[in-house]
Amino acid sequence: MVMAAVLGGAFAGGLADRMKENREYTKTKSDEMQAFLYQTGLKRRDEVAKARRGLTEAADYLGSKGLEESNLLALLDQNPKEVIRLYSAALKAEARGDLTSTLLNQAVIASEGYTAPDMTPSELIKTATPDFIQGTDLKKPEEREGSALNKMFRSPDLEEIMYDAYSSDVMGVKGKDIQASMTADLLKSGTEGPARANVDIGPLATDKYDGTMKREMRSQIRTLYDDELDNRIDETLTYLNTNLTDIQRVTAEERQKELREIKKDIAEGRKNSAYQKLILIYPEIAQDFYQTGGLGRNVLSNPDYFSFSEEELEELFGGN
């Protein structure tokens, strides 16, 4: 009886210790994920605020130089990224001394019959720069079978803790939305099909196919991809410092290695092939230039720049 009591007490004490360890483990991992999501959310909001300031600056400048409000609203509503491109081209034209309101408005190609929404430019800018996008709901992990005693002894799976973190509220939104917004574009993409509003910077250039213009566009594309490359390397490194499954960690490490090799190739002068790889991994930036027309396609297919064939570009961007 005494021995049974002693063993019973030891068993109860061990069970209590194990349950305490499980609670502490769960709390630690949950707190780590919550902290990561919170810091990621703060970074996203800072980047969105910066994007809104840039878009507002561009819209204000273009309006002051004579861009008609209907053209500005069409771009902000249908293809806000084009506002930045038009702003950049207008600054260069102004530096040359040949910027006019006529050329500025001729550069905007909006669909016929377009009706602007009943919104101000500032409202459209806010719509074009969402704080967070909606993430996919995680499937709740299936509860493992076992006795009540077994469940008290075991530590929760990481998937269970992730599910709780991504389903909880962080900064007023779901954790899954913050996770999905980590690498989401700061500016919404344009509408699909013929209703899309675009910019043809040809009217703002003395010769839309001259060597200077092509080199400037190449430099612009490369700069955007340089920024994208640095951001993706930082994001992947941050991601690797979180609690990941084995598969997630291997995938992230492989991507980190690939991106660092591309960065090394650029630094060592193997730029054409390096930027080709980046365009294949992250085609959205190049697609915007490709869809502007002749100059963008010329630069992307130029053997001295990015070296894509016309067939490769059409396959990559769907022929749009």
ROKEDREN-869328 format. One record per residue (C-alpha): x, y, z; residue in one letter; residue number from 0. Coordinates in steps of 0.2 Angstrom, whole numbers, plus 5000, padded with zeros to 4 digits. Layout:
N
+------+------+------+------+------+
:   px :   py :   pz : resn : resi :
+------+------+------+------+------+
:    X :    Y :    Z :    A :  NUM :
...
+------+------+------+------+------+
***
This chain:
320
+------+------+------+------+------+
:   px :   py :   pz : resn : resi :
+------+------+------+------+------+
: 5000 : 5000 : 5000 :    M :    0 :
: 5014 : 5012 : 5005 :    V :    1 :
: 5024 : 5008 : 4989 :    M :    2 :
: 5008 : 5010 : 4978 :    A :    3 :
: 5005 : 5027 : 4986 :    A :    4 :
: 5023 : 5032 : 4983 :    V :    5 :
: 5022 : 5026 : 4965 :    L :    6 :
: 5005 : 5034 : 4963 :    G :    7 :
: 5012 : 5051 : 4970 :    G :    8 :
: 5027 : 5050 : 4958 :    A :    9 :
: 5016 : 5046 : 4943 :    F :   10 :
: 5005 : 5061 : 4947 :    A :   11 :
: 5020 : 5072 : 4950 :    G :   12 :
: 5028 : 5067 : 4933 :    G :   13 :
: 5011 : 5069 : 4924 :    L :   14 :
: 5010 : 5087 : 4932 :    A :   15 :
: 5027 : 5091 : 4926 :    D :   16 :
: 5024 : 5085 : 4909 :    R :   17 :
: 5008 : 5094 : 4907 :    M :   18 :
: 5017 : 5110 : 4913 :    K :   19 :
: 5031 : 5107 : 4900 :    E :   20 :
: 5018 : 5105 : 4887 :    N :   21 :
: 5009 : 5121 : 4892 :    R :   22 :
: 5026 : 5131 : 4892 :    E :   23 :
: 5031 : 5124 : 4875 :    Y :   24 :
: 5014 : 5128 : 4867 :    T :   25 :
: 5015 : 5146 : 4875 :    K :   26 :
: 5033 : 5149 : 4869 :    T :   27 :
: 5030 : 5143 : 4851 :    K :   28 :
: 5013 : 5152 : 4850 :    S :   29 :
: 5021 : 5168 : 4857 :    D :   30 :
: 5036 : 5167 : 4844 :    E :   31 :
: 5023 : 5165 : 4830 :    M :   32 :
: 5012 : 5180 : 4836 :    Q :   33 :
: 5028 : 5191 : 4838 :    A :   34 :
: 5033 : 5186 : 4820 :    F :   35 :
: 5016 : 5190 : 4813 :    L :   36 :
: 5015 : 5206 : 4823 :    Y :   37 :
: 5032 : 5212 : 4816 :    Q :   38 :
: 5028 : 5207 : 4799 :    T :   39 :
: 5012 : 5216 : 4800 :    G :   40 :
: 5021 : 5232 : 4806 :    L :   41 :
: 5033 : 5231 : 4791 :    K :   42 :
: 5019 : 5228 : 4779 :    R :   43 :
: 5010 : 5244 : 4785 :    R :   44 :
: 5026 : 5254 : 4784 :    D :   45 :
: 5029 : 5248 : 4766 :    E :   46 :
: 5011 : 5252 : 4761 :    V :   47 :
: 5012 : 5269 : 4769 :    A :   48 :
: 5028 : 5272 : 4759 :    K :   49 :
: 5019 : 5266 : 4743 :    A :   50 :
: 5004 : 5278 : 4746 :    R :   51 :
: 5016 : 5293 : 4748 :    R :   52 :
: 5024 : 5288 : 4732 :    G :   53 :
: 5008 : 5286 : 4722 :    L :   54 :
: 5001 : 5302 : 4730 :    T :   55 :
: 5017 : 5312 : 4725 :    E :   56 :
: 5016 : 5305 : 4707 :    A :   57 :
: 4997 : 5309 : 4705 :    A :   58 :
: 4999 : 5327 : 4712 :    D :   59 :
: 5014 : 5330 : 4700 :    Y :   60 :
: 5005 : 5323 : 4685 :    L :   61 :
: 4989 : 5333 : 4689 :    G :   62 :
: 5000 : 5349 : 4691 :    S :   63 :
: 5007 : 5346 : 4674 :    K :   64 :
: 4990 : 5345 : 4665 :    G :   65 :
: 4985 : 5327 : 4666 :    L :   66 :
: 4967 : 5327 : 4664 :    E :   67 :
: 4958 : 5320 : 4679 :    E :   68 :
: 4948 : 5307 : 4669 :    S :   69 :
: 4965 : 5299 : 4663 :    N :   70 :
: 4972 : 5300 : 4681 :    L :   71 :
: 4957 : 5291 : 4688 :    L :   72 :
: 4957 : 5278 : 4674 :    A :   73 :
: 4975 : 5274 : 4678 :    L :   74 :
: 4972 : 5274 : 4697 :    L :   75 :
: 4957 : 5263 : 4695 :    D :   76 :
: 4962 : 5251 : 4682 :    Q :   77 :
: 4981 : 5250 : 4683 :    N :   78 :
: 4989 : 5260 : 4697 :    P :   79 :
: 5007 : 5254 : 4693 :    K :   80 :
: 5006 : 5264 : 4677 :    E :   81 :
: 5004 : 5280 : 4687 :    V :   82 :
: 5022 : 5277 : 4693 :    I :   83 :
: 5029 : 5274 : 4675 :    R :   84 :
: 5020 : 5289 : 4668 :    L :   85 :
: 5027 : 5300 : 4683 :    Y :   86 :
: 5045 : 5293 : 4679 :    S :   87 :
: 5043 : 5297 : 4660 :    A :   88 :
: 5036 : 5314 : 4663 :    A :   89 :
: 5051 : 5319 : 4675 :    L :   90 :
: 5063 : 5314 : 4661 :    K :   91 :
: 5053 : 5324 : 4648 :    A :   92 :
: 5053 : 5339 : 4660 :    E :   93 :
: 5072 : 5337 : 4662 :    A :   94 :
: 5074 : 5338 : 4643 :    R :   95 :
: 5063 : 5353 : 4643 :    G :   96 :
: 5049 : 5346 : 4631 :    D :   97 :
: 5035 : 5340 : 4643 :    L :   98 :
: 5018 : 5347 : 4638 :    T :   99 :
: 5001 : 5343 : 4644 :    S :  100 :
: 4996 : 5337 : 4627 :    T :  101 :
: 5010 : 5324 : 4627 :    L :  102 :
: 5006 : 5319 : 4644 :    L :  103 :
: 4988 : 5315 : 4640 :    N :  104 :
: 4992 : 5307 : 4624 :    Q :  105 :
: 5003 : 5294 : 4634 :    A :  106 :
: 4988 : 5288 : 4643 :    V :  107 :
: 4978 : 5274 : 4633 :    I :  108 :
: 4961 : 5271 : 4642 :    A :  109 :
: 4947 : 5260 : 4635 :    S :  110 :
: 4933 : 5269 : 4626 :    E :  111 :
: 4918 : 5272 : 4636 :    G :  112 :
: 4927 : 5271 : 4652 :    Y :  113 :
: 4917 : 5278 : 4667 :    T :  114 :
: 4927 : 5284 : 4682 :    A :  115 :
: 4921 : 5278 : 4699 :    P :  116 :
: 4913 : 5291 : 4710 :    D :  117 :
: 4929 : 5292 : 4720 :    M :  118 :
: 4943 : 5305 : 4723 :    T :  119 :
: 4961 : 5301 : 4718 :    P :  120 :
: 4965 : 5299 : 4736 :    S :  121 :
: 4952 : 5286 : 4739 :    E :  122 :
: 4958 : 5277 : 4723 :    L :  123 :
: 4976 : 5277 : 4730 :    I :  124 :
: 4970 : 5269 : 4746 :    K :  125 :
: 4960 : 5256 : 4737 :    T :  126 :
: 4976 : 5253 : 4726 :    A :  127 :
: 4987 : 5250 : 4741 :    T :  128 :
: 4978 : 5237 : 4752 :    P :  129 :
: 4986 : 5235 : 4770 :    D :  130 :
: 4983 : 5217 : 4769 :    F :  131 :
: 4977 : 5204 : 4756 :    I :  132 :
: 4965 : 5190 : 4761 :    Q :  133 :
: 4975 : 5174 : 4765 :    G :  134 :
: 4969 : 5156 : 4763 :    T :  135 :
: 4960 : 5148 : 4777 :    D :  136 :
: 4971 : 5134 : 4785 :    L :  137 :
: 4964 : 5117 : 4787 :    K :  138 :
: 4962 : 5113 : 4805 :    K :  139 :
: 4974 : 5098 : 4809 :    P :  140 :
: 4965 : 5082 : 4812 :    E :  141 :
: 4964 : 5077 : 4831 :    E :  142 :
: 4976 : 5063 : 4834 :    R :  143 :
: 4968 : 5047 : 4841 :    E :  144 :
: 4973 : 5042 : 4859 :    G :  145 :
: 4967 : 5041 : 4876 :    S :  146 :
: 4965 : 5056 : 4887 :    A :  147 :
: 4980 : 5052 : 4896 :    L :  148 :
: 4991 : 5051 : 4880 :    N :  149 :
: 4984 : 5068 : 4875 :    K :  150 :
: 4990 : 5075 : 4891 :    M :  151 :
: 5007 : 5068 : 4889 :    F :  152 :
: 5011 : 5073 : 4871 :    R :  153 :
: 5017 : 5090 : 4865 :    S :  154 :
: 5006 : 5099 : 4852 :    P :  155 :
: 5011 : 5097 : 4834 :    D :  156 :
: 5018 : 5113 : 4826 :    L :  157 :
: 5004 : 5113 : 4814 :    E :  158 :
: 4992 : 5114 : 4828 :    E :  159 :
: 5001 : 5129 : 4835 :    I :  160 :
: 5002 : 5137 : 4817 :    M :  161 :
: 4984 : 5135 : 4815 :    Y :  162 :
: 4980 : 5144 : 4831 :    D :  163 :
: 4992 : 5158 : 4827 :    A :  164 :
: 4986 : 5160 : 4809 :    Y :  165 :
: 4967 : 5159 : 4814 :    S :  166 :
: 4969 : 5172 : 4828 :    S :  167 :
: 4968 : 5191 : 4827 :    D :  168 :
: 4984 : 5201 : 4825 :    V :  169 :
: 4984 : 5220 : 4823 :    M :  170 :
: 4965 : 5219 : 4819 :    G :  171 :
: 4967 : 5206 : 4805 :    V :  172 :
: 4969 : 5187 : 4804 :    K :  173 :
: 4986 : 5180 : 4806 :    G :  174 :
: 4984 : 5171 : 4789 :    K :  175 :
: 4981 : 5188 : 4780 :    D :  176 :
: 4997 : 5195 : 4787 :    I :  177 :
: 5006 : 5179 : 4781 :    Q :  178 :
: 4999 : 5180 : 4764 :    A :  179 :
: 5003 : 5199 : 4763 :    S :  180 :
: 5022 : 5196 : 4767 :    M :  181 :
: 5026 : 5195 : 4748 :    T :  182 :
: 5011 : 5203 : 4740 :    A :  183 :
: 5013 : 5218 : 4729 :    D :  184 :
: 5011 : 5235 : 4737 :    L :  185 :
: 5001 : 5241 : 4722 :    L :  186 :
: 4987 : 5231 : 4715 :    K :  187 :
: 4989 : 5224 : 4697 :    S :  188 :
: 4979 : 5231 : 4683 :    G :  189 :
: 4963 : 5225 : 4676 :    T :  190 :
: 4963 : 5211 : 4664 :    E :  191 :
: 4957 : 5212 : 4646 :    G :  192 :
: 4953 : 5227 : 4634 :    P :  193 :
: 4947 : 5238 : 4648 :    A :  194 :
: 4965 : 5239 : 4655 :    R :  195 :
: 4972 : 5257 : 4655 :    A :  196 :
: 4990 : 5258 : 4650 :    N :  197 :
: 5004 : 5271 : 4647 :    V :  198 :
: 5014 : 5272 : 4631 :    D :  199 :
: 5029 : 5283 : 4635 :    I :  200 :
: 5033 : 5285 : 4617 :    G :  201 :
: 5024 : 5302 : 4616 :    P :  202 :
: 5035 : 5308 : 4630 :    L :  203 :
: 5052 : 5303 : 4622 :    A :  204 :
: 5061 : 5311 : 4607 :    T :  205 :
: 5063 : 5294 : 4600 :    D :  206 :
: 5055 : 5279 : 4608 :    K :  207 :
: 5067 : 5267 : 4601 :    Y :  208 :
: 5083 : 5276 : 4602 :    D :  209 :
: 5098 : 5269 : 4611 :    G :  210 :
: 5096 : 5281 : 4626 :    T :  211 :
: 5078 : 5277 : 4629 :    M :  212 :
: 5082 : 5258 : 4628 :    K :  213 :
: 5096 : 5259 : 4640 :    R :  214 :
: 5086 : 5269 : 4652 :    E :  215 :
: 5072 : 5256 : 4652 :    M :  216 :
: 5085 : 5242 : 4654 :    R :  217 :
: 5092 : 5252 : 4669 :    S :  218 :
: 5074 : 5254 : 4676 :    Q :  219 :
: 5070 : 5236 : 4674 :    I :  220 :
: 5086 : 5231 : 4682 :    R :  221 :
: 5084 : 5243 : 4697 :    T :  222 :
: 5067 : 5236 : 4700 :    L :  223 :
: 5073 : 5218 : 4700 :    Y :  224 :
: 5088 : 5223 : 4711 :    D :  225 :
: 5076 : 5229 : 4724 :    D :  226 :
: 5065 : 5214 : 4722 :    E :  227 :
: 5080 : 5203 : 4724 :    L :  228 :
: 5086 : 5211 : 4740 :    D :  229 :
: 5068 : 5211 : 4747 :    N :  230 :
: 5066 : 5192 : 4743 :    R :  231 :
: 5082 : 5188 : 4751 :    I :  232 :
: 5078 : 5197 : 4767 :    D :  233 :
: 5060 : 5190 : 4767 :    E :  234 :
: 5067 : 5172 : 4765 :    T :  235 :
: 5080 : 5174 : 4778 :    L :  236 :
: 5066 : 5181 : 4790 :    T :  237 :
: 5055 : 5166 : 4786 :    Y :  238 :
: 5070 : 5154 : 4789 :    L :  239 :
: 5071 : 5161 : 4807 :    N :  240 :
: 5053 : 5155 : 4811 :    T :  241 :
: 5047 : 5138 : 4816 :    N :  242 :
: 5045 : 5128 : 4800 :    L :  243 :
: 5042 : 5110 : 4795 :    T :  244 :
: 5056 : 5101 : 4787 :    D :  245 :
: 5049 : 5103 : 4769 :    I :  246 :
: 5046 : 5121 : 4772 :    Q :  247 :
: 5064 : 5124 : 4778 :    R :  248 :
: 5072 : 5114 : 4764 :    V :  249 :
: 5061 : 5124 : 4751 :    T :  250 :
: 5066 : 5141 : 4759 :    A :  251 :
: 5084 : 5136 : 4760 :    E :  252 :
: 5085 : 5131 : 4742 :    E :  253 :
: 5076 : 5148 : 4736 :    R :  254 :
: 5088 : 5157 : 4747 :    Q :  255 :
: 5103 : 5149 : 4739 :    K :  256 :
: 5096 : 5152 : 4722 :    E :  257 :
: 5093 : 5170 : 4725 :    L :  258 :
: 5111 : 5173 : 4732 :    R :  259 :
: 5118 : 5164 : 4717 :    E :  260 :
: 5109 : 5176 : 4706 :    I :  261 :
: 5115 : 5191 : 4716 :    K :  262 :
: 5133 : 5185 : 4714 :    K :  263 :
: 5131 : 5183 : 4695 :    D :  264 :
: 5125 : 5201 : 4694 :    I :  265 :
: 5140 : 5207 : 4705 :    A :  266 :
: 5152 : 5197 : 4694 :    E :  267 :
: 5145 : 5204 : 4678 :    G :  268 :
: 5134 : 5189 : 4672 :    R :  269 :
: 5119 : 5201 : 4671 :    K :  270 :
: 5109 : 5195 : 4656 :    N :  271 :
: 5107 : 5177 : 4662 :    S :  272 :
: 5105 : 5183 : 4680 :    A :  273 :
: 5091 : 5195 : 4676 :    Y :  274 :
: 5083 : 5182 : 4665 :    Q :  275 :
: 5082 : 5170 : 4679 :    K :  276 :
: 5074 : 5184 : 4690 :    L :  277 :
: 5061 : 5188 : 4677 :    I :  278 :
: 5057 : 5169 : 4676 :    L :  279 :
: 5055 : 5168 : 4695 :    I :  280 :
: 5046 : 5185 : 4697 :    Y :  281 :
: 5038 : 5189 : 4680 :    P :  282 :
: 5026 : 5203 : 4686 :    E :  283 :
: 5038 : 5217 : 4685 :    I :  284 :
: 5044 : 5213 : 4667 :    A :  285 :
: 5026 : 5210 : 4662 :    Q :  286 :
: 5021 : 5228 : 4665 :    D :  287 :
: 5035 : 5234 : 4654 :    F :  288 :
: 5031 : 5221 : 4641 :    Y :  289 :
: 5012 : 5226 : 4640 :    Q :  290 :
: 5017 : 5244 : 4636 :    T :  291 :
: 5021 : 5240 : 4619 :    G :  292 :
: 5035 : 5241 : 4607 :    G :  293 :
: 5049 : 5248 : 4618 :    L :  294 :
: 5046 : 5236 : 4632 :    G :  295 :
: 5046 : 5221 : 4620 :    R :  296 :
: 5061 : 5228 : 4611 :    N :  297 :
: 5072 : 5230 : 4627 :    V :  298 :
: 5066 : 5213 : 4634 :    L :  299 :
: 5071 : 5204 : 4618 :    S :  300 :
: 5087 : 5214 : 4614 :    N :  301 :
: 5102 : 5201 : 4614 :    P :  302 :
: 5112 : 5215 : 4623 :    D :  303 :
: 5100 : 5217 : 4637 :    Y :  304 :
: 5088 : 5202 : 4643 :    F :  305 :
: 5090 : 5191 : 4627 :    S :  306 :
: 5072 : 5184 : 4627 :    F :  307 :
: 5065 : 5178 : 4611 :    S :  308 :
: 5048 : 5185 : 4605 :    E :  309 :
: 5041 : 5167 : 4607 :    E :  310 :
: 5048 : 5166 : 4625 :    E :  311 :
: 5040 : 5183 : 4629 :    L :  312 :
: 5023 : 5178 : 4622 :    E :  313 :
: 5024 : 5161 : 4631 :    E :  314 :
: 5029 : 5169 : 4648 :    L :  315 :
: 5016 : 5183 : 4647 :    F :  316 :
: 5002 : 5174 : 4639 :    G :  317 :
: 5004 : 5185 : 4623 :    G :  318 :
: 4995 : 5199 : 4631 :    N :  319 :
+------+------+------+------+------+
***
